[in-house]
Amino acid sequence: MATITHEQLSARLQELQLPMAADALHGTITGLACAGIDPGHAIWLEHLSECLDGAELDEHRDAMSALQTLVARDLADGELGFQLLLPDSEEFLSVRAQALARWSESFVCGFVAVTRELSEDDREVLNDIAAISQIDDGESEEQTDRNRSELNNPENADSNERDFIELCEYVRLAAMDLYRDSCQEKNAGQANILEGHA
């Protein structure tokens, strides 16, 4: 189980009077964690702010740092620990699709905040997540009522739900793989430093 839910994080953001979507924040922080950037990094908070449309976060550093600690713990916990923070299944599918797109876009922003060498596989995964950030939520400009979205059409409900779950699972597993790769790189770098001093 994830350490925190979308609803809990949304409520916390309201308490802090931070006008941002919980999924966008979680996606950005996950991206930063997967890139190997933690709250101890000199410009970590600046990267976080830039990905969240320049949100003023200086006075909320401790809360943001605590959230990244939770995210990193979930990512390191294996398949059951890390979950994308999206609205629950009682929400309209179009709303959840929009949230997945925001999460994915924010993840990519966080992940590429610091230039680093990427393997071909990592670049491909990142491109896939970027493509998912462009997901069509099924709304047309004329359809302002989210009940009328094609994604919410009862005739296609089962197949649409399956497709959505598959996308979420792909992104979830990809994030965990990228985090594991980042940790391995960091550990290898530390080992090389120790060998150099031996």
N, CA and C atoms as an extended XYZ file, in Angstrom:
594
Properties=species:S:1:pos:R:3:atomname:S:1:resname:S:1:resid:I:1 pbc="F F F"
N         0.838       -1.211        0.000 N   MET     1
C         0.000        0.000        0.000 CA  MET     1
C         0.865        1.251        0.000 C   MET     1
N         0.428        2.254       -0.753 N   ALA     2
C         1.142        3.524       -0.749 CA  ALA     2
C         1.024        4.160        0.638 C   ALA     2
N         2.023        4.965        0.984 N   THR     3
C         2.065        5.586        2.303 CA  THR     3
C         0.987        6.645        2.474 C   THR     3
N         0.615        7.309        1.369 N   ILE     4
C        -0.359        8.397        1.417 CA  ILE     4
C        -1.296        8.260        0.224 C   ILE     4
N        -2.524        8.717        0.363 N   THR     5
C        -3.491        8.635       -0.726 CA  THR     5
C        -3.637       10.002       -1.418 C   THR     5
N        -4.243        9.970       -2.597 N   HIS     6
C        -4.518       11.198       -3.351 CA  HIS     6
C        -5.380       12.136       -2.522 C   HIS     6
N        -6.387       11.582       -1.864 N   GLU     7
C        -7.304       12.392       -1.062 CA  GLU     7
C        -6.574       13.033        0.117 C   GLU     7
N        -5.705       12.270        0.779 N   GLN     8
C        -4.962       12.802        1.920 CA  GLN     8
C        -4.014       13.913        1.496 C   GLN     8
N        -3.322       13.703        0.369 N   LEU     9
C        -2.398       14.732       -0.099 CA  LEU     9
C        -3.156       15.971       -0.557 C   LEU     9
N        -4.295       15.786       -1.212 N   SER    10
C        -5.111       16.932       -1.630 CA  SER    10
C        -5.539       17.756       -0.429 C   SER    10
N        -5.963       17.067        0.625 N   ALA    11
C        -6.386       17.760        1.848 CA  ALA    11
C        -5.221       18.523        2.469 C   ALA    11
N        -4.039       17.907        2.459 N   ARG    12
C        -2.855       18.556        3.035 CA  ARG    12
C        -2.481       19.798        2.227 C   ARG    12
N        -2.589       19.721        0.916 N   LEU    13
C        -2.275       20.875        0.073 CA  LEU    13
C        -3.264       22.017        0.327 C   LEU    13
N        -4.517       21.669        0.593 N   GLN    14
C        -5.499       22.699        0.926 CA  GLN    14
C        -5.141       23.365        2.248 C   GLN    14
N        -4.722       22.563        3.217 N   GLU    15
C        -4.312       23.110        4.514 CA  GLU    15
C        -3.153       24.086        4.355 C   GLU    15
N        -2.217       23.733        3.476 N   LEU    16
C        -1.046       24.578        3.241 CA  LEU    16
C        -1.333       25.718        2.276 C   LEU    16
N        -2.567       25.749        1.746 N   GLN    17
C        -2.997       26.766        0.779 CA  GLN    17
C        -2.088       26.784       -0.455 C   GLN    17
N        -1.774       25.573       -0.927 N   LEU    18
C        -0.973       25.423       -2.137 CA  LEU    18
C        -1.895       25.009       -3.283 C   LEU    18
N        -2.087       25.893       -4.272 N   PRO    19
C        -3.024       25.626       -5.371 CA  PRO    19
C        -2.421       24.743       -6.455 C   PRO    19
N        -2.264       23.469       -6.155 N   MET    20
C        -1.723       22.543       -7.149 CA  MET    20
C        -2.424       21.205       -6.992 C   MET    20
N        -2.418       20.431       -8.064 N   ALA    21
C        -3.050       19.115       -8.029 CA  ALA    21
C        -2.127       18.134       -7.315 C   ALA    21
N        -2.716       17.287       -6.477 N   ALA    22
C        -1.937       16.293       -5.737 CA  ALA    22
C        -1.190       15.374       -6.692 C   ALA    22
N        -1.834       15.008       -7.805 N   ASP    23
C        -1.175       14.097       -8.750 CA  ASP    23
C         0.027       14.762       -9.414 C   ASP    23
N        -0.065       16.073       -9.700 N   ALA    24
C         1.062       16.789      -10.300 CA  ALA    24
C         2.243       16.841       -9.336 C   ALA    24
N         1.966       17.133       -8.077 N   LEU    25
C         3.024       17.183       -7.067 CA  LEU    25
C         3.670       15.814       -6.890 C   LEU    25
N         2.847       14.779       -6.778 N   HIS    26
C         3.374       13.433       -6.591 CA  HIS    26
C         4.192       12.997       -7.803 C   HIS    26
N         3.721       13.323       -8.997 N   GLY    27
C         4.460       12.976      -10.201 CA  GLY    27
C         5.813       13.665      -10.256 C   GLY    27
N         5.845       14.959       -9.918 N   THR    28
C         7.102       15.705       -9.940 CA  THR    28
C         8.093       15.137       -8.934 C   THR    28
N         7.625       14.912       -7.725 N   ILE    29
C         8.510       14.413       -6.666 CA  ILE    29
C         9.013       13.010       -7.008 C   ILE    29
N         8.150       12.192       -7.621 N   THR    30
C         8.583       10.861       -8.044 CA  THR    30
C         9.654       10.980       -9.127 C   THR    30
N         9.451       11.905      -10.070 N   GLY    31
C        10.439       12.123      -11.121 CA  GLY    31
C        11.786       12.558      -10.564 C   GLY    31
N        11.768       13.466       -9.599 N   LEU    32
C        13.008       13.912       -8.963 CA  LEU    32
C        13.700       12.756       -8.248 C   LEU    32
N        12.907       11.945       -7.534 N   ALA    33
C        13.480       10.803       -6.818 CA  ALA    33
C        14.096        9.807       -7.790 C   ALA    33
N        13.409        9.560       -8.919 N   CYS    34
C        13.903        8.600       -9.904 CA  CYS    34
C        15.136        9.117      -10.631 C   CYS    34
N        15.319       10.431      -10.653 N   ALA    35
C        16.512       11.021      -11.261 CA  ALA    35
C        17.673       11.062      -10.274 C   ALA    35
N        17.432       10.623       -9.036 N   GLY    36
C        18.481       10.618       -8.027 CA  GLY    36
C        18.667       11.948       -7.324 C   GLY    36
N        17.654       12.827       -7.439 N   ILE    37
C        17.734       14.149       -6.808 CA  ILE    37
C        16.904       14.125       -5.527 C   ILE    37
N        17.540       14.379       -4.399 N   ASP    38
C        16.808       14.358       -3.132 CA  ASP    38
C        16.811       15.740       -2.495 C   ASP    38
N        16.063       15.925       -1.403 N   PRO    39
C        15.955       17.248       -0.782 CA  PRO    39
C        17.288       17.842       -0.325 C   PRO    39
N        18.336       17.011       -0.241 N   GLY    40
C        19.640       17.539        0.124 CA  GLY    40
C        20.350       18.221       -1.041 C   GLY    40
N        19.826       18.041       -2.251 N   HIS    41
C        20.412       18.649       -3.458 CA  HIS    41
C        20.245       20.170       -3.380 C   HIS    41
N        21.286       20.883       -3.767 N   ALA    42
C        21.311       22.343       -3.605 CA  ALA    42
C        20.108       23.051       -4.213 C   ALA    42
N        19.671       22.602       -5.400 N   ILE    43
C        18.556       23.304       -6.040 CA  ILE    43
C        17.341       22.387       -6.219 C   ILE    43
N        17.195       21.441       -5.317 N   TRP    44
C        16.050       20.519       -5.358 CA  TRP    44
C        14.727       21.282       -5.333 C   TRP    44
N        14.600       22.219       -4.384 N   LEU    45
C        13.334       22.949       -4.238 CA  LEU    45
C        13.053       23.811       -5.464 C   LEU    45
N        14.114       24.334       -6.065 N   GLU    46
C        13.950       25.142       -7.272 CA  GLU    46
C        13.413       24.291       -8.420 C   GLU    46
N        13.964       23.090       -8.582 N   HIS    47
C        13.467       22.173       -9.615 CA  HIS    47
C        11.992       21.854       -9.373 C   HIS    47
N        11.670       21.570       -8.115 N   LEU    48
C        10.294       21.225       -7.762 CA  LEU    48
C         9.355       22.373       -8.105 C   LEU    48
N         9.744       23.577       -7.737 N   SER    49
C         8.922       24.759       -8.000 CA  SER    49
C         8.719       24.981       -9.495 C   SER    49
N         9.805       24.849      -10.279 N   GLU    50
C         9.717       25.065      -11.727 CA  GLU    50
C         8.729       24.115      -12.386 C   GLU    50
N         8.713       22.858      -11.935 N   CYS    51
C         7.809       21.870      -12.523 CA  CYS    51
C         6.360       22.094      -12.105 C   CYS    51
N         6.177       22.892      -11.065 N   LEU    52
C         4.823       23.157      -10.560 CA  LEU    52
C         4.428       24.606      -10.825 C   LEU    52
N         4.791       25.077      -12.023 N   ASP    53
C         4.409       26.419      -12.486 CA  ASP    53
C         4.895       27.534      -11.563 C   ASP    53
N         6.099       27.353      -11.008 N   GLY    54
C         6.694       28.412      -10.195 CA  GLY    54
C         6.058       28.588       -8.831 C   GLY    54
N         5.448       27.538       -8.295 N   ALA    55
C         4.805       27.630       -6.973 CA  ALA    55
C         5.819       28.059       -5.917 C   ALA    55
N         5.378       28.928       -4.996 N   GLU    56
C         6.228       29.392       -3.899 CA  GLU    56
C         6.287       28.296       -2.832 C   GLU    56
N         7.448       27.664       -2.700 N   LEU    57
C         7.556       26.505       -1.811 CA  LEU    57
C         8.566       26.685       -0.685 C   LEU    57
N         9.223       27.849       -0.621 N   ASP    58
C        10.283       28.035        0.372 CA  ASP    58
C         9.822       27.710        1.791 C   ASP    58
N         8.650       28.203        2.172 N   GLU    59
C         8.185       27.975        3.542 CA  GLU    59
C         7.595       26.576        3.743 C   GLU    59
N         7.522       25.817        2.635 N   HIS    60
C         6.970       24.460        2.729 CA  HIS    60
C         8.036       23.387        2.453 C   HIS    60
N         9.299       23.774        2.546 N   ARG    61
C        10.386       22.829        2.249 CA  ARG    61
C        10.267       21.553        3.084 C   ARG    61
N         9.991       21.698        4.382 N   ASP    62
C         9.922       20.517        5.258 CA  ASP    62
C         8.811       19.559        4.818 C   ASP    62
N         7.654       20.117        4.458 N   ALA    63
C         6.529       19.276        4.025 CA  ALA    63
C         6.856       18.582        2.707 C   ALA    63
N         7.486       19.313        1.789 N   MET    64
C         7.852       18.737        0.492 CA  MET    64
C         8.923       17.660        0.656 C   MET    64
N         9.883       17.935        1.536 N   SER    65
C        10.950       16.976        1.805 CA  SER    65
C        10.391       15.698        2.416 C   SER    65
N         9.437       15.860        3.341 N   ALA    66
C         8.806       14.692        3.976 CA  ALA    66
C         8.066       13.850        2.940 C   ALA    66
N         7.410       14.531        1.973 N   LEU    67
C         6.686       13.800        0.934 CA  LEU    67
C         7.668       13.013        0.065 C   LEU    67
N         8.803       13.615       -0.287 N   GLN    68
C         9.763       12.878       -1.115 CA  GLN    68
C        10.327       11.679       -0.348 C   GLN    68
N        10.500       11.826        0.962 N   THR    69
C        10.968       10.699        1.771 CA  THR    69
C         9.970        9.549        1.709 C   THR    69
N         8.685        9.877        1.779 N   LEU    70
C         7.638        8.854        1.678 CA  LEU    70
C         7.643        8.202        0.306 C   LEU    70
N         7.781        9.020       -0.731 N   VAL    71
C         7.775        8.504       -2.101 CA  VAL    71
C         8.964        7.571       -2.319 C   VAL    71
N        10.141        7.998       -1.867 N   ALA    72
C        11.339        7.167       -2.026 CA  ALA    72
C        11.183        5.852       -1.274 C   ALA    72
N        10.579        5.905       -0.104 N   ARG    73
C        10.345        4.684        0.680 CA  ARG    73
C         9.407        3.742       -0.071 C   ARG    73
N         8.367        4.303       -0.668 N   ASP    74
C         7.423        3.479       -1.432 CA  ASP    74
C         8.102        2.873       -2.661 C   ASP    74
N         8.910        3.678       -3.357 N   LEU    75
C         9.604        3.196       -4.549 CA  LEU    75
C        10.566        2.057       -4.218 C   LEU    75
N        11.197        2.138       -3.064 N   ALA    76
C        12.167        1.125       -2.663 CA  ALA    76
C        11.508       -0.124       -2.086 C   ALA    76
N        10.207       -0.032       -1.833 N   ASP    77
C         9.493       -1.101       -1.135 CA  ASP    77
C         9.093       -2.254       -2.053 C   ASP    77
N         9.294       -2.101       -3.354 N   GLY    78
C         8.895       -3.167       -4.265 CA  GLY    78
C         7.532       -2.896       -4.868 C   GLY    78
N         7.017       -3.878       -5.603 N   GLU    79
C         5.819       -3.678       -6.422 CA  GLU    79
C         4.599       -3.196       -5.668 C   GLU    79
N         4.389       -3.667       -4.450 N   LEU    80
C         3.170       -3.311       -3.733 CA  LEU    80
C         3.280       -1.974       -3.003 C   LEU    80
N         4.493       -1.494       -2.818 N   GLY    81
C         4.667       -0.275       -2.035 CA  GLY    81
C         4.327        0.985       -2.794 C   GLY    81
N         4.747        1.069       -4.053 N   PHE    82
C         4.581        2.307       -4.805 CA  PHE    82
C         3.321        2.278       -5.656 C   PHE    82
N         2.519        3.326       -5.533 N   GLN    83
C         1.316        3.493       -6.347 CA  GLN    83
C         1.264        4.925       -6.862 C   GLN    83
N         0.741        5.122       -8.070 N   LEU    84
C         0.514        6.473       -8.559 CA  LEU    84
C        -0.585        7.103       -7.733 C   LEU    84
N        -0.404        8.357       -7.335 N   LEU    85
C        -1.449        9.029       -6.567 CA  LEU    85
C        -2.438        9.671       -7.534 C   LEU    85
N        -3.544        8.965       -7.759 N   LEU    86
C        -4.601        9.417       -8.665 CA  LEU    86
C        -5.935        9.340       -7.926 C   LEU    86
N        -6.949       10.071       -8.402 N   PRO    87
C        -8.280        9.955       -7.786 CA  PRO    87
C        -8.737        8.507       -7.777 C   PRO    87
N        -9.540        8.128       -6.784 N   ASP    88
C        -9.938        6.723       -6.657 CA  ASP    88
C       -10.945        6.318       -7.737 C   ASP    88
N       -11.230        5.035       -7.791 N   SER    89
C       -12.026        4.456       -8.879 CA  SER    89
C       -13.476        4.913       -8.879 C   SER    89
N       -13.917        5.595       -7.829 N   GLU    90
C       -15.290        6.115       -7.818 CA  GLU    90
C       -15.419        7.362       -8.696 C   GLU    90
N       -14.291        7.982       -9.024 N   GLU    91
C       -14.312        9.169       -9.889 CA  GLU    91
C       -14.565        8.754      -11.334 C   GLU    91
N       -15.059        9.704      -12.132 N   PHE    92
C       -15.241        9.451      -13.558 CA  PHE    92
C       -13.896        9.099      -14.181 C   PHE    92
N       -13.913        8.188      -15.153 N   LEU    93
C       -12.681        7.766      -15.798 CA  LEU    93
C       -11.999        8.943      -16.494 C   LEU    93
N       -12.766        9.859      -17.059 N   SER    94
C       -12.170       11.020      -17.724 CA  SER    94
C       -11.355       11.855      -16.737 C   SER    94
N       -11.835       11.973      -15.503 N   VAL    95
C       -11.121       12.727      -14.467 CA  VAL    95
C        -9.828       12.010      -14.103 C   VAL    95
N        -9.895       10.690      -13.981 N   ARG    96
C        -8.698        9.906      -13.644 CA  ARG    96
C        -7.689        9.941      -14.797 C   ARG    96
N        -8.190        9.953      -16.039 N   ALA    97
C        -7.295       10.036      -17.200 CA  ALA    97
C        -6.565       11.379      -17.224 C   ALA    97
N        -7.275       12.455      -16.919 N   GLN    98
C        -6.640       13.772      -16.837 CA  GLN    98
C        -5.560       13.768      -15.759 C   GLN    98
N        -5.871       13.135      -14.624 N   ALA    99
C        -4.910       13.077      -13.521 CA  ALA    99
C        -3.673       12.266      -13.913 C   ALA    99
N        -3.870       11.164      -14.634 N   LEU   100
C        -2.738       10.354      -15.101 CA  LEU   100
C        -1.864       11.164      -16.062 C   LEU   100
N        -2.501       11.922      -16.951 N   ALA   101
C        -1.754       12.768      -17.886 CA  ALA   101
C        -0.937       13.805      -17.120 C   ALA   101
N        -1.536       14.441      -16.115 N   ARG   102
C        -0.814       15.436      -15.299 CA  ARG   102
C         0.345       14.782      -14.552 C   ARG   102
N         0.061       13.608      -13.971 N   TRP   103
C         1.109       12.887      -13.219 CA  TRP   103
C         2.290       12.592      -14.141 C   TRP   103
N         1.991       12.089      -15.329 N   SER   104
C         3.037       11.696      -16.270 CA  SER   104
C         3.847       12.900      -16.740 C   SER   104
N         3.158       13.985      -17.069 N   GLU   105
C         3.849       15.202      -17.509 CA  GLU   105
C         4.753       15.736      -16.397 C   GLU   105
N         4.249       15.722      -15.175 N   SER   106
C         5.016       16.219      -14.036 CA  SER   106
C         6.202       15.313      -13.728 C   SER   106
N         6.004       14.012      -13.891 N   PHE   107
C         7.089       13.057      -13.676 CA  PHE   107
C         8.241       13.340      -14.636 C   PHE   107
N         7.914       13.507      -15.908 N   VAL   108
C         8.946       13.768      -16.915 CA  VAL   108
C         9.680       15.065      -16.586 C   VAL   108
N         8.937       16.091      -16.185 N   CYS   109
C         9.547       17.371      -15.834 CA  CYS   109
C        10.542       17.179      -14.689 C   CYS   109
N        10.131       16.456      -13.647 N   GLY   110
C        11.022       16.211      -12.517 CA  GLY   110
C        12.223       15.380      -12.899 C   GLY   110
N        11.996       14.379      -13.727 N   PHE   111
C        13.068       13.448      -14.083 CA  PHE   111
C        14.166       14.125      -14.907 C   PHE   111
N        13.782       15.036      -15.790 N   VAL   112
C        14.776       15.675      -16.667 CA  VAL   112
C        15.290       16.995      -16.098 C   VAL   112
N        14.965       17.270      -14.827 N   ALA   113
C        15.374       18.542      -14.216 CA  ALA   113
C        16.890       18.711      -14.218 C   ALA   113
N        17.615       17.629      -14.049 N   VAL   114
C        19.072       17.672      -14.080 CA  VAL   114
C        19.546       16.773      -15.214 C   VAL   114
N        20.408       17.324      -16.069 N   THR   115
C        20.912       16.554      -17.201 CA  THR   115
C        21.741       15.374      -16.711 C   THR   115
N        21.429       14.201      -17.220 N   ARG   116
C        22.216       13.016      -16.882 CA  ARG   116
C        22.207       12.082      -18.082 C   ARG   116
N        23.179       11.207      -18.110 N   GLU   117
C        23.288       10.249      -19.209 CA  GLU   117
C        22.214        9.185      -19.052 C   GLU   117
N        21.433        8.972      -20.110 N   LEU   118
C        20.365        7.973      -20.053 CA  LEU   118
C        20.674        6.835      -21.017 C   LEU   118
N        20.335        5.635      -20.593 N   SER   119
C        20.473        4.491      -21.493 CA  SER   119
C        19.386        4.582      -22.556 C   SER   119
N        19.552        3.814      -23.613 N   GLU   120
C        18.540        3.815      -24.674 CA  GLU   120
C        17.192        3.340      -24.131 C   GLU   120
N        17.223        2.324      -23.244 N   ASP   121
C        15.990        1.816      -22.648 CA  ASP   121
C        15.299        2.885      -21.818 C   ASP   121
N        16.087        3.625      -21.017 N   ASP   122
C        15.506        4.680      -20.177 CA  ASP   122
C        14.898        5.784      -21.028 C   ASP   122
N        15.570        6.135      -22.128 N   ARG   123
C        15.026        7.166      -23.024 CA  ARG   123
C        13.709        6.710      -23.632 C   ARG   123
N        13.641        5.445      -23.987 N   GLU   124
C        12.413        4.904      -24.575 CA  GLU   124
C        11.269        4.944      -23.565 C   GLU   124
N        11.559        4.548      -22.327 N   VAL   125
C        10.536        4.566      -21.269 CA  VAL   125
C        10.068        5.991      -21.022 C   VAL   125
N        11.014        6.923      -20.969 N   LEU   126
C        10.663        8.319      -20.729 CA  LEU   126
C         9.797        8.862      -21.862 C   LEU   126
N        10.103        8.481      -23.093 N   ASN   127
C         9.281        8.895      -24.230 CA  ASN   127
C         7.871        8.314      -24.129 C   ASN   127
N         7.767        7.072      -23.657 N   ASP   128
C         6.449        6.450      -23.476 CA  ASP   128
C         5.621        7.215      -22.445 C   ASP   128
N         6.271        7.573      -21.333 N   ILE   129
C         5.553        8.303      -20.280 CA  ILE   129
C         5.154        9.687      -20.783 C   ILE   129
N         6.037       10.308      -21.568 N   ALA   130
C         5.702       11.614      -22.157 CA  ALA   130
C         4.502       11.490      -23.086 C   ALA   130
N         4.429       10.391      -23.835 N   ALA   131
C         3.281       10.157      -24.727 CA  ALA   131
C         2.002        9.977      -23.912 C   ALA   131
N         2.097        9.283      -22.780 N   ILE   132
C         0.928        9.081      -21.921 CA  ILE   132
C         0.457       10.415      -21.344 C   ILE   132
N         1.376       11.353      -21.183 N   SER   133
C         0.978       12.672      -20.664 CA  SER   133
C         0.093       13.421      -21.651 C   SER   133
N         0.071       12.952      -22.906 N   GLN   134
C        -0.775       13.574      -23.931 CA  GLN   134
C        -2.088       12.823      -24.110 C   GLN   134
N        -2.403       11.933      -23.173 N   ILE   135
C        -3.602       11.093      -23.270 CA  ILE   135
C        -4.849       11.944      -23.473 C   ILE   135
N        -5.730       11.457      -24.326 N   ASP   136
C        -7.004       12.137      -24.586 CA  ASP   136
C        -7.995       11.681      -23.532 C   ASP   136
N        -8.550       12.648      -22.794 N   ASP   137
C        -9.489       12.265      -21.734 CA  ASP   137
C       -10.893       11.990      -22.274 C   ASP   137
N       -11.067       12.092      -23.584 N   GLY   138
C       -12.356       11.770      -24.185 CA  GLY   138
C       -13.321       12.935      -24.236 C   GLY   138
N       -12.892       14.084      -23.709 N   GLU   139
C       -13.768       15.255      -23.721 CA  GLU   139
C       -13.594       16.015      -25.030 C   GLU   139
N       -14.679       16.466      -25.611 N   SER   140
C       -14.582       17.373      -26.755 CA  SER   140
C       -14.848       18.783      -26.238 C   SER   140
N       -14.533       19.795      -27.039 N   GLU   141
C       -14.723       21.172      -26.585 CA  GLU   141
C       -16.184       21.462      -26.280 C   GLU   141
N       -17.075       20.757      -26.969 N   GLU   142
C       -18.501       20.999      -26.761 CA  GLU   142
C       -19.034       20.286      -25.522 C   GLU   142
N       -18.251       19.303      -25.032 N   GLN   143
C       -18.743       18.512      -23.909 CA  GLN   143
C       -18.176       19.035      -22.599 C   GLN   143
N       -18.916       19.905      -21.967 N   THR   144
C       -18.452       20.444      -20.700 CA  THR   144
C       -18.886       19.554      -19.539 C   THR   144
N       -19.891       18.721      -19.758 N   ASP   145
C       -20.362       17.795      -18.723 CA  ASP   145
C       -19.513       16.537      -18.782 C   ASP   145
N       -18.742       16.281      -17.709 N   ARG   146
C       -17.813       15.157      -17.746 CA  ARG   146
C       -18.537       13.816      -17.837 C   ARG   146
N       -19.830       13.789      -17.513 N   ASN   147
C       -20.594       12.556      -17.661 CA  ASN   147
C       -20.693       12.138      -19.119 C   ASN   147
N       -20.563       13.114      -20.033 N   ARG   148
C       -20.783       12.831      -21.452 CA  ARG   148
C       -19.491       12.457      -22.169 C   ARG   148
N       -18.374       12.444      -21.458 N   SER   149
C       -17.101       12.063      -22.075 CA  SER   149
C       -17.189       10.659      -22.644 C   SER   149
N       -16.517       10.443      -23.769 N   GLU   150
C       -16.468        9.107      -24.364 CA  GLU   150
C       -15.871        8.094      -23.399 C   GLU   150
N       -14.915        8.534      -22.589 N   LEU   151
C       -14.310        7.620      -21.619 CA  LEU   151
C       -15.314        7.156      -20.570 C   LEU   151
N       -16.350        7.948      -20.355 N   ASN   152
C       -17.355        7.597      -19.351 CA  ASN   152
C       -18.572        6.906      -19.961 C   ASN   152
N       -18.490        6.591      -21.252 N   ASN   153
C       -19.595        5.940      -21.938 CA  ASN   153
C       -19.790        4.528      -21.370 C   ASN   153
N       -20.953        4.238      -20.787 N   PRO   154
C       -21.184        2.925      -20.174 CA  PRO   154
C       -20.981        1.747      -21.124 C   PRO   154
N       -21.212        1.971      -22.431 N   GLU   155
C       -21.073        0.878      -23.398 CA  GLU   155
C       -19.632        0.382      -23.485 C   GLU   155
N       -18.681        1.283      -23.244 N   ASN   156
C       -17.261        0.925      -23.347 CA  ASN   156
C       -16.566        0.896      -21.991 C   ASN   156
N       -17.349        0.907      -20.927 N   ALA   157
C       -16.782        1.083      -19.586 CA  ALA   157
C       -15.709        0.053      -19.250 C   ALA   157
N       -15.992       -1.220      -19.502 N   ASP   158
C       -15.046       -2.270      -19.117 CA  ASP   158
C       -13.731       -2.168      -19.877 C   ASP   158
N       -13.807       -2.002      -21.191 N   SER   159
C       -12.580       -1.938      -21.986 CA  SER   159
C       -11.795       -0.663      -21.687 C   SER   159
N       -12.505        0.451      -21.498 N   ASN   160
C       -11.826        1.700      -21.168 CA  ASN   160
C       -11.104        1.591      -19.824 C   ASN   160
N       -11.776        0.967      -18.864 N   GLU   161
C       -11.180        0.797      -17.530 CA  GLU   161
C        -9.941       -0.089      -17.609 C   GLU   161
N       -10.026       -1.162      -18.380 N   ARG   162
C        -8.864       -2.057      -18.540 CA  ARG   162
C        -7.688       -1.318      -19.169 C   ARG   162
N        -7.975       -0.543      -20.213 N   ASP   163
C        -6.915        0.209      -20.885 CA  ASP   163
C        -6.254        1.199      -19.919 C   ASP   163
N        -7.088        1.860      -19.139 N   PHE   164
C        -6.570        2.839      -18.177 CA  PHE   164
C        -5.694        2.159      -17.129 C   PHE   164
N        -6.143        1.043      -16.604 N   ILE   165
C        -5.362        0.314      -15.589 CA  ILE   165
C        -4.028       -0.152      -16.163 C   ILE   165
N        -4.038       -0.598      -17.425 N   GLU   166
C        -2.788       -1.034      -18.060 CA  GLU   166
C        -1.800        0.125      -18.192 C   GLU   166
N        -2.297        1.301      -18.560 N   LEU   167
C        -1.421        2.476      -18.661 CA  LEU   167
C        -0.834        2.832      -17.299 C   LEU   167
N        -1.688        2.821      -16.276 N   CYS   168
C        -1.226        3.136      -14.919 CA  CYS   168
C        -0.158        2.150      -14.469 C   CYS   168
N        -0.378        0.886      -14.749 N   GLU   169
C         0.571       -0.147      -14.327 CA  GLU   169
C         1.893        0.008      -15.075 C   GLU   169
N         1.825        0.354      -16.347 N   TYR   170
C         3.050        0.566      -17.116 CA  TYR   170
C         3.870        1.698      -16.497 C   TYR   170
N         3.210        2.813      -16.213 N   VAL   171
C         3.906        3.976      -15.645 CA  VAL   171
C         4.449        3.639      -14.265 C   VAL   171
N         3.655        2.947      -13.464 N   ARG   172
C         4.077        2.583      -12.101 CA  ARG   172
C         5.340        1.731      -12.123 C   ARG   172
N         5.344        0.686      -12.949 N   LEU   173
C         6.498       -0.212      -13.028 CA  LEU   173
C         7.707        0.506      -13.632 C   LEU   173
N         7.451        1.383      -14.612 N   ALA   174
C         8.542        2.138      -15.234 CA  ALA   174
C         9.215        3.044      -14.211 C   ALA   174
N         8.419        3.706      -13.384 N   ALA   175
C         8.985        4.587      -12.357 CA  ALA   175
C         9.849        3.790      -11.388 C   ALA   175
N         9.378        2.615      -10.980 N   MET   176
C        10.158        1.793      -10.058 CA  MET   176
C        11.460        1.328      -10.698 C   MET   176
N        11.419        0.977      -11.988 N   ASP   177
C        12.635        0.558      -12.694 CA  ASP   177
C        13.640        1.709      -12.770 C   ASP   177
N        13.157        2.911      -13.094 N   LEU   178
C        14.036        4.069      -13.198 CA  LEU   178
C        14.649        4.411      -11.839 C   LEU   178
N        13.859        4.264      -10.800 N   TYR   179
C        14.371        4.533       -9.446 CA  TYR   179
C        15.455        3.522       -9.081 C   TYR   179
N        15.204        2.269       -9.385 N   ARG   180
C        16.196        1.224       -9.081 CA  ARG   180
C        17.493        1.476       -9.849 C   ARG   180
N        17.382        1.861      -11.128 N   ASP   181
C        18.566        2.162      -11.926 CA  ASP   181
C        19.351        3.325      -11.325 C   ASP   181
N        18.607        4.350      -10.884 N   SER   182
C        19.247        5.520      -10.290 CA  SER   182
C        19.995        5.145       -9.010 C   SER   182
N        19.386        4.307       -8.187 N   CYS   183
C        20.027        3.872       -6.934 CA  CYS   183
C        21.283        3.062       -7.228 C   CYS   183
N        21.216        2.215       -8.242 N   GLN   184
C        22.383        1.406       -8.604 CA  GLN   184
C        23.527        2.289       -9.089 C   GLN   184
N        23.193        3.312       -9.880 N   GLU   185
C        24.214        4.245      -10.365 CA  GLU   185
C        24.853        4.993       -9.201 C   GLU   185
N        23.997        5.433       -8.259 N   LYS   186
C        24.494        6.183       -7.107 CA  LYS   186
C        25.411        5.303       -6.254 C   LYS   186
N        25.003        4.058       -6.029 N   ASN   187
C        25.811        3.137       -5.225 CA  ASN   187
C        27.134        2.821       -5.912 C   ASN   187
N        27.076        2.664       -7.244 N   ALA   188
C        28.298        2.392       -8.001 CA  ALA   188
C        29.254        3.575       -7.918 C   ALA   188
N        28.697        4.781       -7.982 N   GLY   189
C        29.526        5.983       -7.874 CA  GLY   189
C        30.187        6.091       -6.524 C   GLY   189
N        29.442        5.778       -5.462 N   GLN   190
C        30.006        5.825       -4.116 CA  GLN   190
C        31.094        4.771       -3.945 C   GLN   190
N        30.879        3.597       -4.534 N   ALA   191
C        31.874        2.533       -4.444 CA  ALA   191
C        33.171        2.943       -5.134 C   ALA   191
N        33.038        3.617       -6.283 N   ASN   192
C        34.231        4.081       -7.005 CA  ASN   192
C        35.003        5.125       -6.194 C   ASN   192
N        34.252        5.992       -5.508 N   ILE   193
C        34.904        7.007       -4.674 CA  ILE   193
C        35.678        6.335       -3.541 C   ILE   193
N        35.048        5.345       -2.902 N   LEU   194
C        35.713        4.627       -1.808 CA  LEU   194
C        36.960        3.898       -2.296 C   LEU   194
N        36.870        3.291       -3.464 N   GLU   195
C        38.027        2.587       -4.019 CA  GLU   195
C        39.168        3.563       -4.318 C   GLU   195
N        38.790        4.760       -4.744 N   GLY   196
C        39.789        5.768       -5.049 CA  GLY   196
C        40.556        6.220       -3.823 C   GLY   196
N        39.894        6.107       -2.653 N   HIS   197
C        40.539        6.518       -1.403 CA  HIS   197
C        41.218        5.354       -0.689 C   HIS   197
N        41.046        4.146       -1.257 N   ALA   198
C        41.605        2.983       -0.578 CA  ALA   198
C        43.127        2.945       -0.713 C   ALA   198
